[in-house]
């Protein structure tokens, strides 16, 4: 499913190679025709925004949107576990799944980085890819809702993913959270956050134990716990 690969690239930090491949990416979206009509139109519109873009301007805008706070972090488990040891365990489980499928990470990014996760899914059988994507939708839908609140064209990517995998049951609650949570004050409160979360990122010793094969490494916490964790991080 090269469409997922295209979405992965569009959600990544803009590079010259991406700008040179815009026609190829648009061709994949058109030819595979896996997206719903409205989502396809929006993704193609996002691709078109790069056609006349200056690379440095695109990079600056990307960093300002995704890298200056937690609300739009592109790391799945940061929205569930913060920087706690639980996130470290979740990362270990996800990395083990990648390795079990012969997927080698050729990037310095962490395994829960969404563009990397989408690249992995693009190489899997469609049924398995859709199930794993569905497992991650509570977080992906929250990001999409936050981007929609900001009027960002990147919301097209998350709408397209929801079209693939289906929307989470708590979508109404997720959208309400995005609409009412206020500004992301991560940078303002960074000193307090680091003081509260001064833990070993990847865990330590025997805490890194594998999950059983029947447990999805992308399983998100139960819906009420998830929303409480999000509200606690504000």
C-alpha positions as CSV (number, residue, x, y, z in Angstrom):
1,X,0.0,0.0,0.0
2,X,2.2,2.8,-1.3
3,X,-0.5,5.3,-0.3
4,X,0.5,4.9,3.3
5,X,4.1,5.5,2.3
6,X,3.0,8.7,0.6
7,X,1.2,9.8,3.8
8,X,4.4,8.9,5.8
9,X,6.5,11.2,3.6
10,X,4.0,14.0,3.7
11,X,4.0,13.9,7.5
12,X,7.8,13.9,7.7
13,X,10.2,16.8,8.0
14,X,10.3,18.4,4.5
15,X,13.4,17.6,2.4
16,X,14.5,18.4,-1.1
17,X,13.9,14.8,-2.1
18,X,10.2,15.1,-1.1
19,X,9.7,18.3,-3.2
20,X,11.3,16.5,-6.2
21,X,8.8,13.6,-5.8
22,X,5.5,15.5,-5.6
23,X,4.3,14.3,-9.0
24,X,5.2,10.7,-8.1
25,X,3.4,10.9,-4.8
26,X,0.3,12.4,-6.4
27,X,0.4,9.6,-9.0
28,X,0.4,7.0,-6.3
29,X,-2.7,8.5,-4.7
30,X,-4.5,8.6,-8.0
31,X,-3.5,5.2,-9.2
32,X,-4.0,3.2,-6.0
33,X,-7.3,5.0,-5.4
34,X,-7.5,3.7,-1.8
35,X,-8.7,7.0,-0.3
36,X,-12.3,8.2,0.0
37,X,-13.0,10.9,-2.6
38,X,-13.0,13.8,-0.1
39,X,-9.8,12.5,1.6
40,X,-8.1,12.0,-1.8
41,X,-8.9,15.6,-2.8
42,X,-7.5,16.9,0.5
43,X,-4.3,14.9,0.4
44,X,-3.7,16.0,-3.2
45,X,-4.3,19.6,-2.1
46,X,-1.7,19.2,0.6
47,X,0.8,17.9,-2.0
48,X,0.0,20.9,-4.1
49,X,0.9,23.3,-1.3
50,X,4.5,22.2,-1.7
51,X,4.7,22.8,-5.4
52,X,5.6,26.5,-5.1
53,X,7.0,26.3,-1.6
54,X,10.5,27.3,-0.6
55,X,12.2,24.4,1.2
56,X,13.5,26.5,4.1
57,X,10.1,28.1,4.6
58,X,8.4,24.7,4.6
59,X,10.9,23.3,7.1
60,X,10.4,26.3,9.4
61,X,6.6,26.0,9.2
62,X,6.8,22.2,9.9
63,X,9.0,22.7,13.0
64,X,6.7,25.5,14.3
65,X,3.7,23.2,14.0
66,X,5.0,19.8,15.2
67,X,8.2,20.4,17.2
68,X,7.3,23.2,19.6
69,X,5.0,21.5,22.1
70,X,3.4,18.2,23.0
71,X,-0.1,18.7,21.6
72,X,1.1,17.9,18.1
73,X,4.0,15.6,18.9
74,X,4.3,12.9,16.2
75,X,5.3,10.2,18.7
76,X,2.3,8.0,19.5
77,X,3.2,6.9,23.0
78,X,4.1,10.5,24.2
79,X,0.3,11.2,24.1
80,X,-0.4,8.1,26.2
81,X,2.6,7.7,28.6
82,X,4.5,11.0,28.5
83,X,8.1,10.3,29.3
84,X,7.3,7.6,31.8
85,X,8.8,4.1,32.0
86,X,5.5,2.8,30.6
87,X,6.4,4.6,27.3
88,X,9.8,2.8,27.3
89,X,8.1,-0.6,27.6
90,X,5.7,0.3,24.9
91,X,8.6,1.3,22.6
92,X,10.4,-2.0,23.3
93,X,7.3,-4.0,22.3
94,X,6.8,-1.9,19.1
95,X,10.5,-2.3,18.2
96,X,10.2,-6.1,18.7
97,X,7.2,-6.1,16.3
98,X,9.2,-4.3,13.7
99,X,12.1,-6.8,14.1
100,X,9.7,-9.8,13.9
101,X,8.5,-8.5,10.5
102,X,12.0,-7.9,9.2
103,X,11.5,-4.1,9.3
104,X,14.8,-2.4,9.9
105,X,14.8,1.2,11.1
106,X,17.2,3.3,9.0
107,X,16.5,6.5,10.8
108,X,17.4,8.0,14.2
109,X,13.7,8.4,15.0
110,X,12.1,6.5,17.8
111,X,9.9,3.5,16.9
112,X,6.6,5.3,17.8
113,X,7.3,8.2,15.3
114,X,4.2,8.2,13.2
115,X,5.8,8.6,9.8
116,X,8.0,5.6,10.6
117,X,5.0,3.6,11.8
118,X,3.1,4.4,8.6
119,X,6.2,3.4,6.5
120,X,6.1,0.0,8.4
121,X,2.4,-0.4,7.8
122,X,2.9,0.3,4.1
123,X,5.0,-2.9,3.8
124,X,2.5,-5.2,5.6
125,X,-0.6,-7.1,4.4
126,X,-3.6,-4.8,4.2
127,X,-5.6,-6.6,6.9
128,X,-2.8,-6.5,9.5
129,X,-1.9,-2.9,8.6
130,X,-5.5,-1.8,9.0
131,X,-5.8,-3.5,12.4
132,X,-2.6,-1.9,13.8
133,X,-3.7,1.5,12.4
134,X,-7.1,1.1,14.1
135,X,-5.3,0.4,17.4
136,X,-3.6,3.7,17.1
137,X,-6.6,5.8,16.0
138,X,-7.4,7.3,19.5
139,X,-4.1,9.1,19.3
140,X,-4.2,9.8,15.6
141,X,-7.7,11.1,15.8
142,X,-6.7,13.5,18.6
143,X,-3.9,14.8,16.5
144,X,-6.2,15.2,13.5
145,X,-8.7,17.1,15.6
146,X,-6.1,19.4,17.0
147,X,-4.8,20.1,13.5
148,X,-8.4,20.8,12.3
149,X,-8.8,23.3,15.2
150,X,-5.6,25.0,14.0
151,X,-6.9,25.1,10.4
152,X,-3.9,23.1,9.2
153,X,-3.9,21.2,5.9
154,X,-2.0,18.4,7.6
155,X,-5.3,17.3,9.1
156,X,-5.9,15.7,5.7
157,X,-3.4,13.0,6.5
158,X,-5.2,12.0,9.7
159,X,-8.7,12.2,8.0
160,X,-7.3,9.8,5.4
161,X,-6.0,7.4,8.0
162,X,-9.4,7.4,9.7
163,X,-11.0,6.6,6.4
164,X,-8.7,3.6,6.2
165,X,-9.0,2.2,9.7
166,X,-12.3,3.6,11.0
167,X,-12.9,6.3,13.6
168,X,-12.4,5.4,17.4
169,X,-15.5,5.0,19.5
170,X,-14.7,8.0,21.6
171,X,-14.4,10.4,18.6
172,X,-16.9,12.9,20.0
173,X,-15.0,13.1,23.3
174,X,-11.7,13.4,21.5
175,X,-13.0,16.3,19.3
176,X,-14.4,18.0,22.4
177,X,-11.0,17.8,24.1
178,X,-9.3,19.3,21.1
179,X,-11.8,22.1,20.9
180,X,-11.7,23.0,24.6
181,X,-8.2,22.3,25.9
182,X,-6.7,25.7,25.2
183,X,-3.1,26.6,24.2
184,X,-0.2,24.2,24.4
185,X,2.0,25.6,27.1
186,X,4.7,22.9,27.0
187,X,7.5,25.3,26.3
188,X,6.4,27.7,29.1
189,X,6.2,24.9,31.6
190,X,9.2,22.9,30.4
191,X,11.2,23.2,33.6
192,X,8.4,21.8,35.6
193,X,7.7,19.0,33.1
194,X,11.4,17.9,33.2
195,X,11.4,18.0,37.0
196,X,8.2,15.9,37.2
197,X,9.4,13.4,34.6
198,X,13.1,12.9,35.4
199,X,13.0,9.1,34.6
200,X,15.0,6.8,32.4
201,X,13.4,7.1,29.0
202,X,13.7,3.5,27.9
203,X,13.2,2.0,31.3
204,X,15.8,-0.1,33.0
205,X,16.6,-3.7,33.8
206,X,13.8,-6.2,34.1
207,X,11.1,-3.6,33.5
208,X,11.6,-4.2,29.7
209,X,9.7,-7.5,29.3
210,X,8.1,-8.6,26.0
211,X,4.3,-8.7,25.6
212,X,2.8,-11.9,24.5
213,X,2.2,-12.4,20.8
214,X,-1.5,-11.9,21.2
215,X,-1.2,-8.3,22.5
216,X,-0.9,-5.5,20.0
217,X,2.1,-3.3,20.7
218,X,0.0,-0.3,19.6
219,X,-2.8,-1.0,22.1
220,X,-3.9,2.3,23.6
221,X,-5.0,2.6,27.2
222,X,-8.7,2.3,27.9
223,X,-10.6,5.4,26.7
224,X,-11.3,6.9,30.2
225,X,-7.7,6.4,31.3
226,X,-6.5,7.9,28.0
227,X,-8.5,11.0,28.3
228,X,-7.5,11.4,31.9
229,X,-3.8,11.1,31.0
230,X,-4.3,13.7,28.3
231,X,-6.0,16.2,30.7
232,X,-3.3,15.6,33.3
233,X,-0.6,16.6,30.9
234,X,-2.2,20.0,30.2
